[in-house]
Amino acid sequence: MEIAVVGDDLFTIGFRLVGIEKWFNVSEEVSVDEAVKSAMGDKEIGVIVIHDKNWKELEPSLRKKLSNSVKPTVIAIGSEVDQGLRDRIKTAVGVDLWK
């Protein structure tokens, strides 16, 4: 199971520096929906990390699908924390990562 990162270049670069090999950059040419769908198409990816700003930009139907997805599990990080997402992570991991 691999970890992938979705976001702009500034967001993904830190993950790339620590060894994450799968990243999907969002840009003017590539929408966040396209980047996430590309990541979801890779069967080796079990966890997708996405910036919360990009999470909010996803089309509602895709966001709902990802909210209910177990594989891949999607984790939105950034300046704000979605309480529902926080509860899902707590259930999947078994611990509250924000404490």
Summary of the structure (lengths in Angstrom):
residues: 99
radius of gyration: 12.6
end to end distance: 25.6
largest distance: 37.9
contacts: 269
relative contact order: 0.17
helix: 43%
strand: 22%
